Amino acid sequence: MENKHLHRAIFVWVSICRFLLAGVFIFSGFIKANDPYGTAYKIQDYLEAWGFQHLIPDAFPYLGAMAMGVFEFALGFYMLFGIHRRITPTLMLAVMSFMTPLTLWLAIANPISDCGCFGDAVKLTNWETFWKNIVLLIAAISVFKWRKTGIVKLVSEKVDWLVALYGVVFIIIYTLYCIRELPVFDFRPYHIGADIRKGMEIPEGEKPTTYETTFIYAKDGVEKEFTIDNFPSDTTWTFIDSKTRIKEKGYEPPIHDFSIMSQEDGTDLTDMILDDESYTFLLVAPHLRNADDSDIDLINEVYDYSLEHGYRFLCLTASSDEDIAMWQDNTGAEYPFALTDEITLKTIIRSNPGLVLLKKGVVINKWSNNQLPDEYILNKPLNQLPIGELNPKTASHKLIEVLGWFAGPLIFLTLCDLAWLRWHKRKTKKENANKKN
């Protein structure tokens, strides 16, 4: 009797650990697949903290981000359904045995603000991440120890191969979709519907964090840093780069580094853009040298459309004057340029370039370089077009859609596979009967 109760207690404990691990790994992998570029930027932060950024190929963070999302989601998916009951717990234990001491080092050394385990969806401090990993490590050890008897399959042997394959194929396709288009779920402060002005506000009584943005300009081979207060009036200076640093830590609103400065004369355009009652198109291109110019004709068409209807159009970039001039020569760009912090631009939209539509500081719409509106869509003023209005689709609607796209084909393929197995079994039985006769 005691052994029976002990086995039952072990089974319940292993089941709790199993589903905890499955849930965390599925969520973590899905978040990385949802925002591969954000994961790649976090990998770049790690490489810089370790001093490896110049030793690793530029493509590594992006390939690594894709691989991490697929790997974590697949492990969680397999653990959830009880597929590959030997290798899955082993790999999970190996992952947690590596990540736990790594996050302890992050908590002590604090080279980056957060580990990025759950992207922008859930922000954890380094110490919170470490203690979270301690819990997951205990769970991984428990599941690994009793993996042979404690993990019960949720699918039959007949279809487990199909479920396993489908989970991997789905997350790969989802990752590629989010790379080509934009993240389906946008957890950043510049999501559609966000009021940038409100995102910059500080609650009454809170002391704000003080930032200082410096702009690096060059003249006669000499580089010099300037702030907004002592911006050079001499137009012979050439813009090189911009940097934002914390002067004094305090309350940080969701948006704390949004500023737009005219590339032509250094005028601060931030308030003018955010207070504009009409529509404003922002072409966001952190690095014009690496920007995709395959759809430049569509960008120029949007610019012509904005001129025709009296809308403001501005290209925000962190590129140098030389790169801006090169972009203008290569694309025939006639629109004005403005300077914004690189990290801010990468946060606004995960595309280089990408297009953002604002109205009085509210993000109305976003488009990646692969989904820019064309002349067939822009055939009326924006206030008469669906793209000029906020999309009523909520995160809940998107979640239901994603679950539908995931579960629908999986159920259909599973039923087809079971039907085929049943038909094959009947056929084999009939052939055997005929042979006996």
C-alpha positions as CSV (number, residue, x, y, z in Angstrom):
1,M,0.0,0.0,0.0
2,E,2.8,2.4,0.9
3,N,4.5,1.7,-2.5
4,K,1.3,2.3,-4.2
5,H,0.9,5.7,-2.6
6,L,4.6,6.5,-3.2
7,H,4.2,5.7,-6.9
8,R,1.1,7.8,-7.2
9,A,2.9,10.7,-5.5
10,I,5.9,10.4,-7.8
11,F,3.6,10.3,-10.8
12,V,1.7,13.4,-9.7
13,W,5.0,15.2,-9.0
14,V,6.5,14.2,-12.4
15,S,3.4,15.2,-14.2
16,I,3.5,18.7,-12.5
17,C,7.2,19.1,-13.5
18,R,6.5,17.8,-17.0
19,F,3.7,20.2,-17.8
20,L,5.6,23.1,-16.1
21,L,8.6,22.4,-18.3
22,A,6.4,21.9,-21.4
23,G,4.6,25.2,-20.8
24,V,7.7,27.2,-20.2
25,F,9.6,25.8,-23.2
26,I,6.6,26.1,-25.5
27,F,6.0,29.7,-24.4
28,S,9.7,30.7,-24.6
29,G,10.2,29.0,-28.0
30,F,7.0,30.6,-29.4
31,I,8.0,34.1,-28.2
32,K,11.4,33.7,-29.9
33,A,9.7,32.5,-33.1
34,N,7.3,35.4,-32.9
35,D,10.1,37.9,-32.8
36,P,13.3,36.4,-34.3
37,Y,14.9,39.8,-34.8
38,G,14.4,40.7,-31.2
39,T,16.0,37.4,-30.2
40,A,18.9,38.1,-32.6
41,Y,19.5,41.6,-31.0
42,K,19.6,39.9,-27.6
43,I,22.2,37.4,-28.9
44,Q,24.2,40.4,-30.1
45,D,24.1,41.8,-26.6
46,Y,25.5,38.6,-25.2
47,L,28.3,38.6,-27.8
48,E,29.2,42.2,-27.0
49,A,29.2,41.4,-23.2
50,W,31.6,38.5,-23.9
51,G,33.7,40.5,-26.4
52,F,33.0,38.0,-29.2
53,Q,31.0,40.4,-31.5
54,H,33.9,40.8,-34.0
55,L,34.7,37.1,-34.1
56,I,31.3,35.8,-35.0
57,P,29.8,36.1,-38.5
58,D,27.0,38.7,-38.8
59,A,24.5,36.1,-39.8
60,F,25.1,34.0,-36.7
61,P,22.7,35.9,-34.3
62,Y,19.8,35.6,-36.8
63,L,20.4,31.9,-37.5
64,G,20.9,31.3,-33.8
65,A,17.6,33.1,-33.0
66,M,15.7,30.9,-35.4
67,A,17.3,27.7,-34.1
68,M,16.6,28.6,-30.5
69,G,12.9,29.3,-31.1
70,V,12.4,26.0,-33.0
71,F,14.5,24.0,-30.6
72,E,12.8,25.2,-27.4
73,F,9.3,25.0,-28.9
74,A,9.9,21.5,-30.2
75,L,11.2,20.3,-26.8
76,G,8.2,21.7,-25.0
77,F,5.9,20.3,-27.6
78,Y,7.4,16.8,-27.3
79,M,7.3,17.0,-23.5
80,L,3.7,18.0,-23.6
81,F,2.6,15.1,-25.8
82,G,5.1,12.6,-24.3
83,I,6.9,12.1,-27.6
84,H,10.5,10.8,-27.6
85,R,10.4,10.1,-23.8
86,R,14.1,9.3,-23.6
87,I,15.8,12.1,-25.5
88,T,13.4,15.0,-24.6
89,P,14.0,14.9,-20.8
90,T,17.7,14.4,-21.5
91,L,18.0,17.5,-23.7
92,M,15.9,19.5,-21.3
93,L,18.2,18.6,-18.4
94,A,21.2,19.5,-20.5
95,V,19.7,22.9,-21.4
96,M,18.8,23.8,-17.8
97,S,22.2,22.6,-16.6
98,F,23.8,25.1,-18.9
99,M,21.4,28.0,-18.5
100,T,21.3,27.9,-14.7
101,P,24.9,28.8,-14.0
102,L,24.9,31.1,-17.0
103,T,22.0,33.1,-15.5
104,L,23.8,33.1,-12.1
105,W,26.7,34.8,-13.8
106,L,24.3,37.3,-15.4
107,A,22.8,38.1,-12.0
108,I,26.2,38.7,-10.4
109,A,28.0,40.4,-13.2
110,N,24.9,42.1,-14.7
111,P,26.4,42.7,-18.2
112,I,22.9,43.1,-19.7
113,S,19.7,44.2,-18.1
114,D,17.7,41.0,-18.8
115,C,18.3,37.6,-20.3
116,G,15.7,37.9,-22.9
117,C,14.2,34.4,-22.2
118,F,10.7,35.6,-23.0
119,G,11.5,38.5,-25.2
120,D,9.4,41.6,-24.7
121,A,6.4,39.6,-23.5
122,V,7.6,39.0,-20.0
123,K,10.5,41.1,-18.5
124,L,12.5,39.4,-15.7
125,T,15.4,40.8,-13.8
126,N,18.6,38.7,-13.9
127,W,18.0,37.4,-10.4
128,E,14.4,36.5,-11.1
129,T,15.6,34.6,-14.2
130,F,18.1,32.7,-12.1
131,W,15.5,31.6,-9.5
132,K,13.1,30.7,-12.3
133,N,15.9,28.5,-13.7
134,I,16.5,26.9,-10.3
135,V,12.9,25.7,-10.3
136,L,13.1,24.5,-13.9
137,L,16.3,22.7,-13.1
138,I,14.7,20.8,-10.2
139,A,11.7,19.9,-12.5
140,A,14.1,18.8,-15.3
141,I,16.0,16.5,-12.9
142,S,12.8,15.0,-11.6
143,V,11.4,14.3,-15.1
144,F,14.7,12.9,-16.2
145,K,15.0,10.6,-13.2
146,W,11.4,9.1,-13.6
147,R,11.1,9.5,-17.4
148,K,10.5,5.8,-18.1
149,T,7.5,5.5,-15.8
150,G,6.3,9.1,-15.1
151,I,5.7,10.3,-18.6
152,V,2.4,9.1,-20.2
153,K,1.9,9.7,-23.9
154,L,-1.0,11.9,-24.9
155,V,-1.0,10.5,-28.4
156,S,-1.0,6.9,-29.7
157,E,2.0,5.2,-31.3
158,K,0.2,5.4,-34.6
159,V,0.3,9.2,-34.9
160,D,3.1,10.3,-32.6
161,W,5.5,10.6,-35.6
162,L,3.0,12.9,-37.4
163,V,2.4,15.1,-34.3
164,A,6.2,15.3,-33.7
165,L,6.9,16.3,-37.4
166,Y,4.0,18.8,-37.5
167,G,5.1,20.6,-34.4
168,V,8.5,21.3,-35.9
169,V,7.1,22.2,-39.3
170,F,4.6,24.6,-37.8
171,I,7.1,26.6,-35.7
172,I,9.5,26.8,-38.7
173,I,6.8,28.2,-40.9
174,Y,5.6,30.6,-38.2
175,T,9.2,31.8,-37.7
176,L,9.7,32.5,-41.4
177,Y,6.3,34.3,-41.6
178,C,7.3,36.6,-38.7
179,I,10.7,37.3,-40.4
180,R,9.1,38.1,-43.7
181,E,6.2,40.1,-42.4
182,L,6.2,41.4,-38.8
183,P,5.7,39.7,-35.3
184,V,2.1,38.6,-35.0
185,F,2.1,39.6,-31.4
186,D,3.8,42.9,-30.8
187,F,4.8,43.4,-27.1
188,R,6.9,46.5,-27.6
189,P,5.8,50.0,-26.6
190,Y,5.3,51.0,-30.3
191,H,2.6,48.4,-31.1
192,I,-0.4,49.4,-33.2
193,G,-2.7,51.5,-31.1
194,A,0.1,52.7,-28.8
195,D,0.1,56.4,-28.0
196,I,3.8,57.4,-28.0
197,R,3.1,60.6,-26.1
198,K,1.4,58.7,-23.3
199,G,4.2,56.1,-23.3
200,M,6.7,58.8,-22.5
201,E,4.7,60.2,-19.5
202,I,6.0,59.8,-16.0
203,P,3.5,59.3,-13.1
204,E,3.3,62.2,-10.7
205,G,5.8,62.0,-7.9
206,E,8.2,59.7,-9.8
207,K,11.7,60.8,-10.5
208,P,12.6,60.2,-14.2
209,T,15.7,58.5,-15.4
210,T,18.0,61.1,-17.0
211,Y,19.3,60.3,-20.5
212,E,21.8,62.1,-22.7
213,T,22.0,61.6,-26.4
214,T,25.3,62.5,-28.1
215,F,25.8,62.9,-31.8
216,I,29.2,62.2,-33.3
217,Y,30.2,64.4,-36.2
218,A,33.4,64.6,-38.1
219,K,35.2,67.5,-39.8
220,D,38.7,67.5,-41.4
221,G,39.3,64.0,-40.2
222,V,38.5,64.9,-36.5
223,E,35.5,63.4,-34.7
224,K,33.7,65.3,-32.0
225,E,30.6,64.6,-29.8
226,F,27.8,67.1,-29.6
227,T,24.6,67.2,-27.5
228,I,21.3,68.9,-28.4
229,D,22.4,71.9,-26.4
230,N,25.7,72.5,-28.3
231,F,24.7,71.1,-31.7
232,P,27.0,72.4,-34.5
233,S,25.6,75.2,-36.6
234,D,28.4,74.7,-39.1
235,T,27.0,72.6,-41.9
236,T,30.4,71.3,-42.9
237,W,30.4,68.8,-40.0
238,T,29.4,65.3,-41.2
239,F,27.2,63.1,-39.0
240,I,28.8,59.8,-38.0
241,D,26.8,58.1,-35.3
242,S,24.6,58.8,-32.2
243,K,24.6,57.3,-28.7
244,T,22.2,57.4,-25.8
245,R,23.4,56.8,-22.2
246,I,21.9,57.0,-18.8
247,K,23.0,59.9,-16.7
248,E,20.9,59.2,-13.6
249,K,18.7,56.1,-12.9
250,G,15.0,56.7,-12.0
251,Y,11.5,55.7,-13.2
252,E,11.6,54.5,-16.8
253,P,8.4,55.0,-18.8
254,P,7.8,52.4,-21.6
255,I,9.1,54.9,-24.1
256,H,12.0,57.0,-22.9
257,D,14.3,57.5,-25.9
258,F,12.1,58.7,-28.7
259,S,13.5,61.8,-30.4
260,I,13.6,62.9,-34.0
261,M,16.2,65.4,-35.2
262,S,16.3,66.8,-38.7
263,Q,19.3,65.5,-40.6
264,E,19.5,68.7,-42.5
265,D,19.8,71.3,-39.8
266,G,19.5,69.5,-36.4
267,T,16.0,70.8,-35.6
268,D,14.1,68.8,-33.0
269,L,11.1,67.5,-34.8
270,T,9.7,65.3,-32.0
271,D,6.9,67.4,-30.8
272,M,5.9,68.5,-34.3
273,I,5.5,64.9,-35.3
274,L,3.7,63.7,-32.2
275,D,1.3,66.7,-32.2
276,D,0.4,66.5,-35.8
277,E,-3.4,66.2,-36.2
278,S,-3.0,64.7,-39.7
279,Y,-1.3,61.5,-40.8
280,T,2.5,61.0,-40.8
281,F,4.4,58.3,-42.7
282,L,7.7,57.3,-41.0
283,L,10.0,55.2,-43.1
284,V,12.2,53.5,-40.4
285,A,15.6,52.3,-41.5
286,P,18.2,51.9,-38.7
287,H,21.0,51.2,-41.2
288,L,20.5,52.4,-44.8
289,R,23.7,50.7,-45.9
290,N,22.1,47.3,-45.0
291,A,18.5,48.2,-45.8
292,D,16.5,46.2,-48.4
293,D,15.9,48.3,-51.4
294,S,14.0,45.7,-53.5
295,D,10.7,47.5,-53.0
296,I,12.0,51.0,-53.3
297,D,9.5,51.8,-56.0
298,L,6.7,51.2,-53.6
299,I,8.3,53.4,-51.0
300,N,8.6,56.2,-53.6
301,E,4.9,55.6,-54.5
302,V,3.9,56.1,-50.9
303,Y,5.9,59.3,-50.7
304,D,4.2,60.6,-53.8
305,Y,0.9,59.6,-52.3
306,S,1.7,61.5,-49.1
307,L,2.6,64.6,-51.1
308,E,-0.6,64.4,-53.1
309,H,-2.8,64.3,-50.0
310,G,-0.7,66.6,-47.8
311,Y,0.6,64.0,-45.4
312,R,4.1,64.3,-43.8
313,F,6.7,61.7,-44.9
314,L,10.0,61.3,-43.1
315,C,12.7,58.7,-43.1
316,L,14.1,58.0,-39.6
317,T,17.6,56.5,-39.5
318,A,20.7,56.2,-37.5
319,S,22.9,56.2,-40.6
320,S,25.8,58.5,-41.4
321,D,25.4,61.4,-43.9
322,E,27.5,59.3,-46.3
323,D,25.1,56.4,-46.1
324,I,22.1,58.7,-46.5
325,A,23.7,60.2,-49.6
326,M,24.4,56.8,-51.0
327,W,20.8,55.7,-50.4
328,Q,19.5,58.8,-52.2
329,D,21.8,58.2,-55.2
330,N,20.8,54.5,-55.4
331,T,17.1,54.9,-54.9
332,G,16.3,58.4,-56.1
333,A,14.8,59.2,-52.7
334,E,13.5,62.8,-52.5
335,Y,11.9,62.6,-49.0
336,P,13.6,64.3,-46.0
337,F,15.7,62.4,-43.4
338,A,15.8,62.6,-39.7
339,L,18.1,61.1,-37.0
340,T,16.9,58.8,-34.3
341,D,18.6,56.4,-31.9
342,E,19.4,53.0,-33.5
343,I,17.9,50.9,-30.7
344,T,14.7,53.0,-30.8
345,L,14.4,52.4,-34.5
346,K,14.9,48.6,-34.1
347,T,12.3,48.7,-31.3
348,I,9.7,50.6,-33.4
349,I,9.5,48.0,-36.2
350,R,11.3,44.7,-37.0
351,S,12.1,45.6,-40.6
352,N,14.9,47.5,-42.3
353,P,13.2,49.4,-43.8
354,G,9.7,49.4,-42.4
355,L,6.8,51.8,-42.7
356,V,4.9,53.3,-39.8
357,L,1.7,55.4,-39.9
358,L,1.1,57.9,-37.1
359,K,-1.7,60.2,-36.3
360,K,-1.3,62.6,-33.4
361,G,1.4,60.4,-31.9
362,V,-0.7,57.2,-32.1
363,V,0.6,54.2,-34.1
364,I,-2.2,53.5,-36.6
365,N,-0.5,50.9,-38.8
366,K,2.8,49.2,-39.6
367,W,4.2,47.5,-42.7
368,S,7.3,45.5,-43.2
369,N,9.3,46.0,-46.4
370,N,7.5,42.9,-47.8
371,Q,4.0,44.2,-47.2
372,L,4.1,47.8,-48.2
373,P,0.8,49.3,-49.4
374,D,0.6,49.9,-53.2
375,E,-1.4,52.1,-55.5
376,Y,-4.3,49.7,-55.5
377,I,-4.7,50.2,-51.7
378,L,-3.8,53.9,-51.6
379,N,-6.5,55.0,-53.9
380,K,-8.3,57.4,-51.5
381,P,-7.4,59.7,-48.6
382,L,-6.4,57.7,-45.5
383,N,-9.5,58.7,-43.5
384,Q,-11.5,56.8,-46.1
385,L,-9.3,53.7,-46.1
386,P,-9.2,50.8,-43.7
387,I,-5.5,51.1,-43.3
388,G,-6.1,54.7,-42.0
389,E,-8.1,53.3,-39.0
390,L,-6.9,51.3,-36.0
391,N,-7.2,47.6,-36.5
392,P,-9.9,46.3,-34.1
393,K,-8.3,42.9,-33.9
394,T,-7.1,42.3,-30.4
395,A,-4.4,40.0,-29.0
396,S,-7.1,37.5,-28.1
397,H,-8.4,37.4,-31.7
398,K,-4.8,36.8,-32.9
399,L,-4.3,34.1,-30.3
400,I,-7.4,32.3,-31.4
401,E,-6.3,32.6,-35.1
402,V,-2.9,31.1,-34.4
403,L,-4.3,28.3,-32.3
404,G,-6.8,27.6,-35.1
405,W,-4.0,27.5,-37.7
406,F,-2.1,25.2,-35.4
407,A,-4.8,22.8,-34.3
408,G,-6.9,22.7,-37.5
409,P,-4.3,21.2,-39.8
410,L,-3.0,19.0,-37.0
411,I,-6.4,17.5,-36.4
412,F,-7.1,17.1,-40.1
413,L,-3.7,15.4,-40.8
414,T,-4.2,13.1,-37.7
415,L,-7.6,12.0,-38.9
416,C,-6.3,11.4,-42.4
417,D,-3.4,9.3,-41.0
418,L,-5.8,7.3,-38.8
419,A,-8.2,6.8,-41.7
420,W,-5.3,5.6,-43.9
421,L,-4.1,3.2,-41.2
422,R,-7.6,1.8,-40.8
423,W,-8.0,1.4,-44.6
424,H,-4.6,-0.2,-44.9
425,K,-5.4,-2.6,-42.0
426,R,-8.7,-3.6,-43.7
427,K,-6.9,-4.1,-47.0
428,T,-4.2,-6.3,-45.4
429,K,-6.8,-8.3,-43.6
430,K,-8.8,-8.8,-46.8
431,E,-5.7,-9.9,-48.8
432,N,-4.8,-12.4,-46.0
433,A,-8.3,-13.8,-46.1
434,N,-8.1,-14.2,-49.9
435,K,-4.7,-16.0,-49.6
436,K,-6.2,-18.5,-47.2
437,N,-9.1,-19.2,-49.6
